[in-house]
Amino acid sequence: MILQRIIAASGVANNAFMHHRDPRDIIRELRAKRGFTSDRALAIAAGLPQPTLSRYLSGKAETMELASFQALARTLEVTVSELTGEVPIDERPDVRRLSAIYDELDESARAALLAAAAAMASSKAGRN
């Protein structure tokens, strides 16, 4: 995969991507954790052609379209970055819920939410 080639070419022994995991392993792990009994069930839930997911998971296909990763990420309740192993998976339900809410907002609502969160955090800091 491209990310693995970049990591290998960087020559840095302890770079920011050291926690990178194979997305195939992550998908299989999350599939089981989220209660999908088969790759076929996951493909159907994500709206993907089953052969597309099977070819990717078996290693017959090097990658999938971004839209396929996005559909899987939504179905497995993670971000694409988490699904591809670029960042660790955050399993805290409150963070996952906030992230989902944030993704549904337009830019002005996002700015308002961030301003409210910042005000709440500074208010709490002032009380300590």
C-alpha positions as CSV (number, residue, x, y, z in Angstrom):
1,M,0.0,0.0,0.0
2,I,1.1,3.6,-0.6
3,L,1.2,4.5,3.1
4,Q,3.5,1.5,3.8
5,R,5.8,2.5,1.0
6,I,6.0,6.0,2.4
7,I,6.8,4.7,5.8
8,A,9.5,2.4,4.5
9,A,11.0,5.1,2.4
10,S,11.1,7.6,5.2
11,G,14.1,6.0,6.8
12,V,12.9,7.2,10.2
13,A,12.7,4.3,12.7
14,N,10.2,6.0,15.0
15,N,7.9,8.0,12.8
16,A,4.3,9.1,13.4
17,F,2.9,6.1,11.5
18,M,4.5,3.4,13.7
19,H,1.1,2.4,15.0
20,H,-0.2,1.7,11.5
21,R,-2.1,-1.5,11.2
22,D,-3.3,-3.4,8.1
23,P,-6.8,-2.1,7.2
24,R,-7.8,-5.7,6.4
25,D,-7.1,-6.7,10.0
26,I,-9.0,-3.7,11.3
27,I,-12.0,-4.4,9.1
28,R,-12.1,-8.1,10.2
29,E,-11.8,-7.1,13.9
30,L,-14.5,-4.5,13.7
31,R,-16.8,-6.7,11.7
32,A,-16.8,-9.3,14.5
33,K,-16.9,-6.6,17.3
34,R,-19.9,-4.9,15.7
35,G,-21.8,-8.2,15.3
36,F,-21.6,-8.8,11.6
37,T,-21.5,-12.6,11.2
38,S,-19.8,-12.6,7.8
39,D,-18.0,-10.4,5.2
40,R,-21.2,-10.8,3.1
41,A,-23.3,-9.3,5.9
42,L,-20.9,-6.4,6.3
43,A,-20.9,-5.7,2.5
44,I,-24.7,-5.7,2.4
45,A,-25.0,-3.4,5.4
46,A,-22.4,-1.0,3.8
47,G,-24.1,-1.1,0.4
48,L,-21.0,-2.6,-1.2
49,P,-20.8,-5.4,-3.8
50,Q,-19.8,-8.5,-1.8
51,P,-17.1,-9.4,-4.4
52,T,-15.4,-6.0,-4.0
53,L,-15.0,-6.5,-0.2
54,S,-14.0,-10.2,-0.6
55,R,-11.3,-9.3,-3.2
56,Y,-9.9,-6.6,-0.9
57,L,-10.0,-8.7,2.3
58,S,-8.4,-11.7,0.6
59,G,-5.6,-9.6,-0.8
60,K,-6.6,-10.2,-4.4
61,A,-7.2,-6.4,-4.7
62,E,-4.6,-4.0,-3.4
63,T,-7.1,-1.4,-2.4
64,M,-10.7,-0.2,-2.8
65,E,-12.3,3.1,-3.9
66,L,-12.4,5.8,-1.2
67,A,-16.2,5.6,-1.4
68,S,-16.0,2.0,-0.3
69,F,-13.8,2.8,2.7
70,Q,-16.2,5.6,3.6
71,A,-19.2,3.3,3.5
72,L,-17.4,0.7,5.6
73,A,-16.3,3.3,8.1
74,R,-19.9,4.6,8.5
75,T,-21.2,1.0,8.9
76,L,-18.5,0.1,11.4
77,E,-18.9,3.4,13.2
78,V,-15.3,4.6,12.8
79,T,-13.6,7.3,10.8
80,V,-11.8,6.4,7.5
81,S,-8.5,7.3,9.3
82,E,-9.3,4.8,12.0
83,L,-10.4,2.2,9.5
84,T,-7.2,2.5,7.5
85,G,-5.0,2.3,10.6
86,E,-3.6,5.8,10.3
87,V,-4.9,6.7,13.8
88,P,-5.9,4.5,16.7
89,I,-9.5,3.6,17.1
90,D,-11.2,5.7,19.8
91,E,-13.9,3.4,21.4
92,R,-15.3,6.0,23.8
93,P,-19.0,6.3,22.9
94,D,-19.3,9.9,23.8
95,V,-16.4,10.9,21.5
96,R,-17.9,8.7,18.7
97,R,-21.3,10.4,19.2
98,L,-19.8,13.9,19.2
99,S,-17.9,13.1,16.0
100,A,-21.0,11.9,14.3
101,I,-22.9,15.0,15.3
102,Y,-20.1,17.3,14.2
103,D,-19.9,15.5,10.8
104,E,-23.6,16.3,10.2
105,L,-23.3,20.1,10.9
106,D,-22.6,22.8,8.3
107,E,-19.6,25.1,8.8
108,S,-21.3,27.8,10.8
109,A,-22.9,25.2,13.2
110,R,-19.4,23.5,13.6
111,A,-17.9,26.9,14.5
112,A,-20.6,27.5,17.1
113,L,-20.2,24.0,18.6
114,L,-16.4,24.5,18.8
115,A,-16.9,27.9,20.4
116,A,-19.3,26.5,22.9
117,A,-17.0,23.7,23.8
118,A,-14.0,26.1,24.2
119,A,-16.2,28.3,26.5
120,M,-17.2,25.3,28.6
121,A,-13.5,24.1,28.9
122,S,-12.3,27.6,29.9
123,S,-15.1,27.9,32.4
124,K,-14.2,24.6,34.0
125,A,-10.5,25.6,34.0
126,G,-11.4,28.8,35.8
127,R,-13.2,26.9,38.5
128,N,-10.2,24.7,39.3
